Amino acid sequence: MAFFVQDTANYTRRSEASELLCSDDVFARLIRARGCPSQRPDASVVIPVNAQGDLENARFIVNDLAHYQGNHALEVVLMINNYEANDPPREIDELAELGVAVVADPAIRRPAEAPGLTARVYGTRSAAADVVILFDADCRLLNPTALIDWYITTYQAGAQLAYSHVDYYDMRDTLPNRVRICVHHMARWFKRSVLRIPTVRGSNYAIDRTMFL
């Protein structure tokens, strides 16, 4: 399996990013990015959305994706989960009106499987592209065009799995927190570079759809 890492903090981090657009602008930009709906997109962006805490976050990352200015056809899929079946959140319809594909299921938990992974599987099953790009709902994209184009180009060059650096925000800048994050990154580097285990950063990676499923 080919495996690429792009260690560039300018692409993705959990931070403030693009200017906020009105709903009509978001819709127009995402529809334009999708291109002809009868043709397979170059990539599908799949975002799991926990309805208990991520609905507002989802608006921000969808807004960031609407700033994509590349030439690739891009599909955005939100997998909304974890809500009362008899009382679905109104945001499901509101987010669908932004020009994204919405997959909604109130209960997706499966035994011995992390809910975040299950949500990614559900969303990926609905994706139309051969490569899926997976972000968490609370990620912010500093440069969506550079990141997405790099993922697509890397996949077309033969990679089946790729990810780039993720930074943090809303975290207290204290020595214990810095040490914890340093240990986290070093552990992943050791797995990837020394043990040769393709360890991704779960909130930001691209993968071959068939292989993932």
Secondary structure, DSSP 8 states (H G I E B T S, - for coil): --EEEE--TTTEESS--S----HHHHHHHHHHHH--TTS--SEEEEEEEETTT-HHHHHHHHHHHTT--SSS-EEEEEEEESS-TTS--THHHHHHTTT-EEEEES----TTS-HHHHHHHHHHHT--SSEEEEE-TT-EES-HHHHHHHHHHHHHTT-SEEEE-EE--S----HHHHHHHHHHHHHHHIIIIIS------TTEEEEEHHHH-
